Amino acid sequence: MEALLTEISVVREDCMGRIERMKQAEGDLMKAIEDIRKELEHWPAFAKESLNLVCDEKQKSLSSIVDQLHQVHSKVEVNDACTRISSLLEYERQILTKYFTYVKNDAESNSLVNPFT
């Protein structure tokens, strides 16, 4: 019985560690979004509007990720959730970076080359 309790404790600590790492990744992405919003203060109105909409969408997506974190209960669920969430966070970061670069380049050169088409 004691060995089982010890294993449960180890699994719980592992799960909590993974959840904390996911929360840190989520926090890092939120900070990146806020940094982009600060950068937008000096941009033309059309660029601000476009990137603000993308940032809003990403923040909603992050809220969904946080909700997923609170719904995991077992080690298998935590592993699955962490894998999905890590992939999603990386995807969101890439999209946000790509879109930011696209809008910034567009604002600087007035060319319309959409990387998403």
GIMO-V843755 format. One record per backbone hydrogen bond with DSSP energy under -1.0 kcal/mol. CO is the residue of the C=O (numbers start at 1). NH is the residue of the N-H. Records with the same first field share a line. If there is no record, write none. Layout:
# GIMO-V843755
CO: NH + NH
This chain:
# GIMO-V843755
1: 5
2: 6
3: 7
4: 8
5: 9
6: 10
7: 11
8: 12
9: 13
10: 14
11: 15
12: 16
13: 17
14: 18
15: 19
16: 20
17: 21
18: 22
19: 23
20: 24
21: 25
22: 26
23: 27
24: 28
25: 29
26: 30
27: 31
28: 32
29: 33
30: 34
31: 35
32: 36
33: 37
34: 38
35: 39
36: 40
38: 41
39: 42
40: 43
44: 48
45: 49
46: 50
47: 51
48: 52
49: 53
50: 54
51: 55
52: 56
53: 57
54: 58
55: 59
56: 60
57: 61
58: 62
59: 63
60: 64
61: 65
62: 66
63: 67
64: 68
65: 69
66: 70
68: 71
74: 78
75: 79
76: 80
77: 81
78: 82
79: 83
80: 84
81: 85
82: 86
83: 87
84: 88
85: 89
86: 90
87: 91
88: 92
89: 93
90: 94
91: 95
92: 96
93: 97
94: 98
95: 99
96: 100
97: 101
98: 102
99: 103
100: 104
101: 105
102: 106
103: 107
104: 108
105: 109
106: 110
114: 117
